[in-house]
Amino acid sequence: MAEEHHDDHGNTLSAWFLTASWIVVWAVAGAAIIAGQNLVTWTVVALVASVACAAVAGVMKKAGMGRKAPRPVPMTREEYEALLASAPVEDAPAKATAA
């Protein structure tokens, strides 16, 4: 259910922007907190900046800087077993002796 709502940016410019911006935002907030600034204030600042960066990354994705192909889906168990069943049997003795 959660996967249906997941907005996957993929290995794209928008994803890297989002990752880098969150690292910078939270590093700055962490440094300010360590330096003695107000914990709650800098946490709120970081949260608001994180949401703003996520919105920018979403706009970048819509502008064509996100994933262009559908997200890859792994094979189901049935598909995998069908693939194994259709594999050539000639490799079976070599695998049995190797094990």
Secondary structure, DSSP 8 states (H G I E B T S, - for coil): -HHHH-----SSHHHHHHHHHHHHHHHHHHHHHHTT--HHHHHHHHHHHHHHHHHHHHHHIIIIIS--S-------HHHHHHHHHTS-GGGHHHHHHH-
